Amino acid sequence: MEFNLADLFESVVDAVPGREALVYVDHPGTGAERRLTYADLDTAANRIAHHLIDAGLGPGDHVGLQLYNGVEYLQTVLACLKSRTVPVNVNYRYVEDELVYLYRDADLAALVFDAEFTERVAAAAPQAKTLRHLVRVGTPPAGHPTAPPHCVEFAEAEAAGSPERGFAPRTADDLFIIYTGGTTGMPKGVLWRQEDLFFAGLFGGDPSGTPVTRPEELAERVAAGGAGLTFFPAPPLMHGTSTLTAFIALNYGQRVALHRKYVPEEVLRTIEKEKVSSVSLVGDAMLRPLVDALRGPLQGTNLSSLFTLSSSGAIMSDTVRADLRDLMPNVVLLNNFGSSESGSNGRATDDSGPAKGFRLHVNSRTQVVDPGTLEPVTVGTIGRLAQCGHVPLGYYNDPAKTAETFFQRGGQRWVLLGDMATVDDEGIVTVLGRGSQCINTGGEKVYPEEVEQALKSHPDVYDALVAGVPDPTWGSHVAAVLQLREGAEPLDLEAVQAHCRSRLAGYKVPRQLVLADRIQRSPTGKADYRWAKSVAVEADAGTRKPLS
């Protein structure tokens, strides 16, 4: 047995076949739900795995998942792993041109998609030459077109597939692809060996910090332990962090709770009803509505089972963290830091916030390096985060970007991340922000995340993004795009600047303000900086005002 995700899952199934593995609330608020034991989930995945094999798909073929959260998502990922095909997450918000790009870039051989997306799939699929097999989940809404050619219904595929295992041997080198969000450019497929992903993204089978040393040890630990924990990945499973959270729970022999879509009130009801132990979300875009629900219609919800609430993929601001501490004082709040390219890097310190910056306790495999020499920087010097050891092989179909991002040093593979950072004499890393979004204003460097933290601490600001706008005097100036709280009086630039001056150096204070009805983010809560910059550039002539 090797560190292969399907082998590891099957070993857990064999250890605790009757234990509940998954509870899925199909239509939040209606009470409709599905519950599967580990044996049920294994059998369901076997059926789809055999269907993929019967359809002519083999080891290394790429299978896209264009799905909302549901049993079918995890079932299909497991089916891919069992059949040695490669699961590929597809952003279900993509429109035709974006889908064509991803289908082609990922060389998809098959696609499993929700019926709601039939029209988009029917338009995009014929333009991807490698895509030869489609599987549709559910019934399309009235008025949608019929299924495109080479498409079978998921229920039929499941019914025809064998419930038994009987698969060829697998290896630690079998692949898993996670496509990045593409908020700063076209999405890229991060190519992971499964053994590397197990240790870098799944904590080696133990989120408490003691990885297994043998594949067989995972099931031994599960058999020796008990049930009782429920992990609730609330963001879309097409976000890598959310799928990895589900697999952490399965590797731990515990239960996963899922909702089809994120509805804050229903998330809270499920936490109470299912006695959820740990819930994961993505940044303020998901957390602020949760705070609003706890202060409004869901005030008094019983959260006594909840031990941890974590944010990954986007920063939980200091303001939101303070709100959550007030509303759930007994819950441990975790600001996790990682990426599709690195898995987990670390967690924010207790004093992380606008005053000191986003500070991290990083793991032993993470360093801040000089992007030119790739050697560790000295204390206080700005460099880029990098991680060694269990890192991806590179980007699929992009040798140039792979060469820029992945390197060898000291006999180990390294990945150079996009985040700029410094390190202090105690080893604490302060993350400054994405280098690609750094604003050069009058020769000074400004990282949007730092300014956003200051803006979000204003009581009337609900959400914020910061972008650089071309400026004839400064090269670029800092522009703030704000979404105000419901019922708040409109803010003007002077008020925003006055608020920021006590928290930021003068050159970081926004010189332009744009008020938006809603901040545009990805379905996972990640910032859409291209949108923020376009909005700010368009509004520039009417909002620019120099600092006094």
DOMI-358991 format. One record per residue (C-alpha): x, y, z; residue in three letters. Coordinates in steps of 0.001 Angstrom, whole numbers, padded with zeros to 6 digits, always signed. Example, Ala and Ser with C-alpha at 12.3 -4.5 7.8 and 13.67 -1.06 7.14 Angstrom:
<nodes>
+012300-004500+007800ALA;+013670-001060+007140SER;
</nodes>
This chain:
<nodes>
+000000+000000+000000MET;+001243+003495-000890GLU;+000230+007025+000037PHE;-002497+007017-002581ASN;-005710+008872-001688LEU;-008055+006130-002931ALA;-006108+003392-001128ASP;-006115+005456+002055LEU;-009849+006118+001825PHE;-010610+002431+001263GLU;-008502+001507+004283SER;-010611+003866+006427VAL;-013813+002388+004966VAL;-012666-001093+005912ASP;-011890+000083+009440ALA;-015235+001810+010107VAL;-017719+000794+007357PRO;-020854+001565+009399GLY;-019757+004963+010630ARG;-021560+007965+009103GLU;-019292+009673+006582ALA;-021493+012314+004975LEU;-024656+014287+005629VAL;-025879+016421+002740TYR;-028648+018997+002987VAL;-030009+019049-000546ASP;-032362+022021-000283HIS;-031525+024117+002777PRO;-034624+024927+004778GLY;-036727+022031+003428THR;-035264+019290+005602GLY;-034426+017104+002585ALA;-031132+015368+003225GLU;-028967+012344+002414ARG;-026845+010390+004853ARG;-024147+007951+003788LEU;-021982+005655+005855THR;-018377+005035+004846TYR;-019493+001794+003184ALA;-022297+003635+001327ASP;-019925+006307+000032LEU;-017379+003689-001021ASP;-019989+001728-002972THR;-021352+004872-004617ALA;-017841+005889-005700ALA;-017119+002387-007016ASN;-020150+002593-009292ARG;-019052+005838-010924ILE;-015435+004668-011115ALA;-016508+001581-013048HIS;-018677+003732-015300HIS;-015675+005895-016163LEU;-013610+002798-016969ILE;-016458+001270-019005ASP;-016687+004548-020949ALA;-013092+004092-022070GLY;-011397+006426-019610LEU;-008109+005239-018194GLY;-005202+006219-015945PRO;-004157+009812-016502GLY;-007323+010929-018323ASP;-008674+014204-016938HIS;-012246+014402-015607VAL;-013773+017825-014948GLY;-016233+018464-012122LEU;-018573+021365-012912GLN;-020832+020833-009929LEU;-022423+022478-006949TYR;-021698+020909-003579ASN;-023323+017544-003107GLY;-022877+013828-002674VAL;-022099+013583-006392GLU;-019088+015885-006051TYR;-017248+013823-003442LEU;-018508+010610-005047GLN;-016992+011641-008388THR;-013674+012785-006912VAL;-013348+009435-005167LEU;-014378+007643-008366ALA;-011593+009408-010251CYS;-009049+008462-007613LEU;-010220+004841-007618LYS;-010072+004573-011431SER;-006760+006485-011630ARG;-008354+009203-013734THR;-007495+012755-012640VAL;-010131+014997-011027PRO;-010136+018627-012226VAL;-012226+021302-010503ASN;-014217+023599-012820VAL;-015531+026964-011666ASN;-019292+026676-012158TYR;-019638+030450-012582ARG;-017590+030444-015760TYR;-019360+031452-018956VAL;-018800+029914-022369GLU;-015439+031490-023309ASP;-013941+030795-019892GLU;-015182+027211-019965LEU;-013719+026642-023429VAL;-010376+027914-022154TYR;-010391+025623-019119LEU;-011694+022548-020963TYR;-008907+022969-023502ARG;-006161+023959-021090ASP;-006926+020980-018844ALA;-007284+018558-021800ASP;-010512+017262-020298LEU;-011511+013819-021533ALA;-014751+013759-019537ALA;-016975+016188-017661LEU;-019482+015615-014860VAL;-021793+018619-014623PHE;-024953+019800-012902ASP;-028038+019924-015130ALA;-028397+023631-014399GLU;-025284+024193-016541PHE;-026561+022240-019566THR;-026774+025282-021834GLU;-023225+026431-021084ARG;-021804+022942-021420VAL;-023652+022343-024705ALA;-022100+025545-026101ALA;-018554+025026-024802ALA;-017992+021258-024988ALA;-017927+020921-028818PRO;-015048+023437-028881GLN;-012811+021188-026746ALA;-011414+018442-028996LYS;-010306+016120-026203THR;-013667+016147-024394LEU;-015458+012960-025408ARG;-017693+011919-022502HIS;-020285+013865-020503LEU;-022255+012894-017404VAL;-025156+015072-016262ARG;-026333+015262-012655VAL;-030013+015966-012010GLY;-032808+017335-014165THR;-032388+020679-015974PRO;-034852+023499-015266PRO;-037715+023954-017700ALA;-036689+025587-020944GLY;-033089+024388-020898HIS;-031805+022497-023929PRO;-031589+018744-024048THR;-028364+017034-023109ALA;-025494+017497-025591PRO;-024109+014520-027563PRO;-022086+011831-025772HIS;-023919+012606-022529CYS;-025345+010094-020071VAL;-027379+010776-016961GLU;-025562+010375-013650PHE;-028320+008186-012194ALA;-028050+005809-015155GLU;-024255+005712-014936ALA;-024452+004977-011218GLU;-027035+002220-011650ALA;-025012+000469-014343ALA;-021645+000639-012579GLY;-020433-002238-010444SER;-020644-001626-006679PRO;-017501-003688-006083GLU;-013912-002505-006057ARG;-011786-004685-008328GLY;-009538-001859-009542PHE;-005982-002023-010840ALA;-003157-001187-008411PRO;-002570+002511-007765ARG;+000542+004498-006879THR;+001660+007483-004839ALA;+002470+009150-008176ASP;-001162+009212-009322ASP;-002198+012792-010000LEU;-004649+015354-008657PHE;-005149+018740-010369ILE;-006398+021862-008597ILE;-007170+024839-010833TYR;-006501+028193-009224THR;-009184+030862-009040GLY;-007753+033039-011792GLY;-008580+036343-010054THR;-005338+037907-011320THR;-005138+036124-014667GLY;-006264+032989-016430MET;-006637+029970-014120PRO;-003733+027559-013865LYS;-003862+023839-013121GLY;-001638+022918-010182VAL;-000314+019398-010720LEU;+000025+017370-007510TRP;+001336+013887-006837ARG;-001154+012336-004424GLN;+001495+011535-001815GLU;+002641+015162-001814ASP;-000937+016419-001545LEU;-001609+014029+001347PHE;+001195+015525+003412PHE;+001067+019171+002265ALA;-002694+019659+001999GLY;-004136+016951+004259LEU;-001645+017166+007160PHE;-000485+013604+006603GLY;-003743+012256+007976GLY;-003686+014186+011267ASP;-004715+017860+011486PRO;-003453+017954+015090SER;+000103+017836+013801GLY;+001469+014258+013951THR;+001525+012808+010421PRO;+001359+009091+009849VAL;+004602+007374+008914THR;+003074+004357+007116ARG;-000036+004247+004889PRO;-001511+001468+007058GLU;-001209+003676+010135GLU;-004082+005886+008953LEU;-006715+003145+009334ALA;-005093+001939+012555GLU;-005573+005392+014079ARG;-009156+005618+012830VAL;-010025+002180+014251ALA;-008466+003073+017605ALA;-010288+006393+017811GLY;-013977+007191+017872GLY;-016518+009134+015906ALA;-018012+012392+017084GLY;-016459+015154+014967LEU;-018263+016840+012073THR;-016348+018984+009578PHE;-018402+021477+007578PHE;-016692+022943+004475PRO;-019182+025702+003661ALA;-017551+027121+000501PRO;-017963+025463-002903PRO;-016074+022177-003202LEU;-014682+023449-006502MET;-012445+025580-004280HIS;-009421+023422-003450GLY;-009466+024282+000255THR;-013034+023060+000620SER;-012396+019687-001030THR;-009239+019217+001026LEU;-011199+019968+004216THR;-013638+017190+003304ALA;-010759+014773+002721PHE;-009137+015730+006023ILE;-012371+014663+007728ALA;-012542+011388+005764LEU;-008906+010574+006487ASN;-009667+011199+010142TYR;-012625+008802+010034GLY;-015052+011580+010882GLN;-018141+013064+009252ARG;-018536+015707+006530VAL;-021549+018045+006367ALA;-022413+019722+003052LEU;-024856+022282+001674HIS;-025511+022755-002027ARG;-024972+026525-001769LYS;-023828+028940+000913TYR;-026776+030399+002840VAL;-025531+031828+006180PRO;-028767+031210+008077GLU;-028875+027587+006948GLU;-025214+027080+007812VAL;-025991+028130+011379LEU;-029040+025864+011536ARG;-026932+022926+010353THR;-024194+023672+012895ILE;-026835+023479+015612GLU;-028755+020465+014241LYS;-025774+018306+013250GLU;-023577+019387+016166LYS;-020816+020559+013826VAL;-017335+020620+015375SER;-015435+022637+012771SER;-016677+024948+010033VAL;-014480+026434+007306SER;-015238+029538+005257LEU;-013361+031957+003001VAL;-012719+035459+004331GLY;-015014+038324+005183ASP;-017238+037807+002141ALA;-018617+034671+003819MET;-018034+035649+007442LEU;-019776+039035+007534ARG;-023158+037579+006460PRO;-022703+034940+009160LEU;-022167+037699+011732VAL;-025271+039509+010451ASP;-027344+036336+010773ALA;-026137+035740+014349LEU;-027071+039291+015273ARG;-030380+039089+013458GLY;-032708+036206+012587PRO;-030447+033454+014022LEU;-029625+035193+017275GLN;-029427+032622+020054GLY;-028430+029692+017807THR;-026883+026917+019891ASN;-023225+026743+018832LEU;-022031+024727+021804SER;-020731+021888+019612SER;-018542+024205+017541LEU;-014872+024071+018470PHE;-013172+025833+015558THR;-014148+028293+012831LEU;-011490+028786+010190SER;-010927+031062+007230SER;-008712+029873+004379SER;-008066+031392+000970GLY;-008850+034939+002119ALA;-008050+036877+005280ILE;-010486+037119+008171MET;-010215+040823+009021SER;-009533+041996+012549ASP;-012971+043646+012654THR;-014827+040461+011726VAL;-012684+038422+014103ARG;-013670+040773+016945ALA;-017349+040401+016010ASP;-017063+036610+016017LEU;-015255+036577+019349ARG;-018151+038505+020811ASP;-020766+036219+019258LEU;-019042+032867+019829MET;-016572+033393+022688PRO;-015847+029687+023177ASN;-014928+029000+019539VAL;-011299+028987+018386VAL;-010980+031346+015398LEU;-008310+030327+012886LEU;-006889+032455+010096ASN;-005248+029743+007995ASN;-002783+030590+005267PHE;-002027+028452+002238GLY;-002534+028143-001478SER;-003277+025703-004277SER;+000481+025576-004899GLU;+001593+024901-001327SER;-001182+023366+000722GLY;-000922+024712+004263SER;+001788+027225+005220ASN;+000655+028271+008676GLY;-001796+030210+010825ARG;-002107+033822+011884ALA;-000766+034874+015262THR;-003128+036185+017939ASP;-001799+039727+017474ASP;-002202+039657+013693SER;-004197+042674+012493GLY;-004023+046234+011157PRO;-001595+047392+013854ALA;+001117+044788+013202LYS;+000106+043288+009867GLY;-000902+039777+008873PHE;+001546+037747+010960ARG;+001987+033984+010670LEU;+003346+031048+012567HIS;+004651+029120+009551VAL;+005554+025446+009305ASN;+009139+024250+009088SER;+008954+023923+005288ARG;+008115+027601+004665THR;+010719+030363+004234GLN;+010943+033920+002935VAL;+013452+033984+000066VAL;+015033+036532-002224ASP;+013210+036131-005571PRO;+016496+036655-007438GLY;+018925+034428-005542THR;+016248+032102-004068LEU;+018194+032175-000789GLU;+016595+033026+002584PRO;+016348+036753+003272VAL;+017748+038446+006364THR;+015466+039634+009150VAL;+013273+042535+008009GLY;+014088+042193+004304THR;+011174+041853+001889ILE;+011128+038615-000079GLY;+008694+036028-001370ARG;+007205+033116+000485LEU;+008479+029732-000609ALA;+007852+026169+000513GLN;+009875+022993+000103CYS;+009405+019253+000362GLY;+005940+018030-000569HIS;+005143+020571-003300VAL;+003432+020224-006707PRO;+005166+019070-009863LEU;+004244+022335-011588GLY;+001463+023856-013646TYR;-000273+021656-016178TYR;+000331+022729-019787ASN;+002476+025720-018751ASP;+006233+024962-018754PRO;+007171+028654-018736ALA;+005152+029454-015601LYS;+006370+026215-014012THR;+009986+027289-014569ALA;+009244+030677-012966GLU;+007535+029208-009906THR;+009204+025886-009076PHE;+012903+025368-008393PHE;+015451+023046-006806GLN;+017588+024013-003803ARG;+019513+021867-001365GLY;+018345+018674-003038GLY;+014668+019565-002499GLN;+011824+020796-004683ARG;+010591+024291-003850TRP;+007622+026402-004918VAL;+007923+030198-005039LEU;+004601+031705-003981LEU;+003197+035044-005100GLY;+003034+036584-001625ASP;+005606+039110-000486MET;+006656+038875+003144ALA;+009248+039605+005812THR;+010473+037484+008713VAL;+011476+038665+012196ASP;+014127+037331+014569ASP;+011563+034985+016183GLU;+010650+033391+012864GLY;+007259+035110+012627ILE;+006401+035908+009009VAL;+004471+039070+008110THR;+002640+038693+004803VAL;+002494+041942+002855LEU;+000356+040802-000069GLY;+000529+039497-003598ARG;+003471+040916-005481GLY;+001400+041034-008657SER;-001036+043441-006963GLN;+001600+045687-005370CYS;+000939+049381-006101ILE;+003967+051579-006817ASN;+002950+055109-005876THR;+005650+057768-005995GLY;+008311+055083-005598GLY;+006695+053595-002484GLU;+005196+050103-002470LYS;+001672+049548-001185VAL;+000096+046107-000747TYR;-003711+046152-001150PRO;-004411+043685+001674GLU;-002888+046001+004279GLU;-005037+048942+003159VAL;-008134+046729+002961GLU;-007652+045691+006584GLN;-007605+049349+007633ALA;-010687+050160+005564LEU;-012663+047221+006951LYS;-012069+048461+010485SER;-014376+051429+009728HIS;-017783+050695+011306PRO;-019678+051624+008129ASP;-017586+049526+005715VAL;-018950+046090+004869TYR;-016341+045048+002303ASP;-013407+046630+000513ALA;-010941+046078-002323LEU;-007954+048243-003172VAL;-006335+048709-006585ALA;-003711+050856-008226GLY;-004886+053373-010827VAL;-002511+055053-013325PRO;-001624+058564-012141ASP;+000305+061246-014094PRO;+002009+062517-010927THR;+002566+059421-008792TRP;+002755+056690-011433GLY;-000162+055016-009674SER;-002420+056047-006827HIS;-004258+053953-004262VAL;-007977+053583-004989ALA;-010471+052133-002519ALA;-013642+050421-003742VAL;-016063+050122-000821LEU;-019344+048381-000117GLN;-021032+050061+002832LEU;-023153+048406+005473ARG;-026873+048443+004818GLU;-028358+051682+006148GLY;-024989+053431+006543ALA;-024649+057047+005466GLU;-022480+057523+002368PRO;-018799+058072+003130LEU;-016693+060684+001398ASP;-012991+060532+000631LEU;-012029+062864+003482GLU;-013721+060634+006051ALA;-012025+057526+004663VAL;-008647+059246+004646GLN;-009080+060482+008216ALA;-009910+056938+009342HIS;-006883+055469+007562CYS;-004305+058045+008649ARG;-004172+056675+012178SER;-003564+053167+010839ARG;-001431+053618+007720LEU;+001561+055609+006518ALA;+000492+058610+004467GLY;+001501+057159+001101TYR;-000783+054155+001713LYS;-003901+056236+002365VAL;-006382+056031-000558PRO;-006428+059007-002913ARG;-009604+057844-004635GLN;-012892+056449-003353LEU;-015504+054460-005261VAL;-018713+053324-003579LEU;-020161+050141-005070ALA;-023476+048436-004421ASP;-021596+045178-004023ARG;-017970+044085-004072ILE;-017386+041492-006777GLN;-015677+038337-005555ARG;-015348+034760-006726SER;-017844+032157-005412PRO;-015189+031246-002853THR;-014831+034801-001535GLY;-011518+035583-003219LYS;-010846+039127-004345ALA;-011463+040052-007976ASP;-008776+042692-008406TYR;-009288+042986-012150ARG;-012864+044093-011478TRP;-011790+046516-008724ALA;-009192+048146-010952LYS;-011595+048506-013881SER;-014215+050117-011631VAL;-011655+052499-010141ALA;-010138+053440-013521VAL;-013592+054142-014959GLU;-014494+056357-012003ALA;-011074+058016-011753ASP;-011896+061364-013322ALA;-014729+062059-010910GLY;-013232+060768-007651THR;-009527+061591-007574ARG;-008537+064048-004887LYS;-004991+064842-003713PRO;-003927+064378-000116LEU;-003422+067533+001861SER;
</nodes>
